[in-house]
Amino acid sequence: MTSTVKAPAIDPEEFRRLGHELVDLVTNYLAGIRARPVFQPMRPDERRALMDGALGDEGLAPAAIVERFRATVLPHAMGNGHPRFFGWSTRHPRPSVCWPTSWPPP
């Protein structure tokens, strides 16, 4: 059985150029990480623009994907790589999970 799905076509030189661009992007991000806040939440209008945007049927060109990452994802990184990042603490939605293990008291 053969697949009818084709791999995305990209010129080897364009692939190399985008790879270097991504390395530079990440290097610059990490070099300036101490000057940025640990976490930068999205504004409601930014989130709405991403959620309301059409995905399209054909996808994006690789250069457009890199640009979208640079413009919309990287500025709102979760902070895990930041030197002042301590950790995420998530709460369980069930209130009973918050009770101490000795509940009810003796």
N, C-alpha and C positions, 0 to 999 in steps of 0.2 A: 504494500500500500504506500503510495507516495502522497506527500502533503502538497496542497495547493497554496499554502501560505508562503510568501516569499519574504526573505529577510530584507530589512530596509537597505536600500542602496545608498552608499556614501562613498565619495571619492576618497582614496587613502590619504591624500594631502589635506583634504577638508577634515577628515577624522583626526589627523595629527594636529592641525591648527586648533581645532576645538579642544582636544586633549590638553594642549599647552595653555589654552585660555582658561580651562577649568582648574588646572594646577595653579596658575597665577591668581585666579579668583579665590581659591581656598587659602593659598599662601598669604595673600593680602588680608583676608578675613581673619586668619589666625594671628597675623602680625599686629593687628589693631584691636584684638579682642578685649584687652584690659581696659581700653578707653570706652567700650560700649557697656550698656546695661547687661546684666546676666540674661534677662529675658525681655523681649520687646513685643508685647501683644499687638495683634492686628486691630486697627480701628474698625468699627462696624462697617463703614463704607468700603474698606479694603476687602473685608470678608465677604460682604454682599457681592462685590464685583467678581470675586473668584467663584462664588457659589452660583451666581446667575449666568456666568459665561457659558456659552455652548462648547461642548467638547469637540464637535465636528466629526465628520465621517472619515476623513483622510489622515488625521493626525497632523503633526507639525514637523517642519524641517528641523534637523538636529540643531542648527544655529539658533532657531527660535526657541527650542526647548532650553538651551543654555541661557538665553536672555530671560526667559520667563523665570527660571530658577534664580538668576541673579536679582531680578527685580521684585519677585513676590515671595520667594521661599527663604532665601538667605537672610534677609533683614529680620525675619521672625524665627530664627533658629531657637530651639528649645532651651539652650543655655548649658547643656550637659558638658560641653568642652570648655566652658568659661572657668577661669581660676577661682572665682568666687561662688561657683555653683556648689550647693550643699546637697541637694537631693530633692526629689519630688515626694510629696506625701499625699496620697489619695485616700479619700474616705469611702467607705462602703456605703451604699444607699440604704441599708437596713439599720435603723436606730439600735436594734438589739445587739448589733455587732460592737457597739460602743460600750456596752455594759462591761464592768469588770468580770473577771472569771469567777470571782467569789460571790456573784449575785445569786440569790438575795443574801443580804448580810446575815450573819449568824444571830 
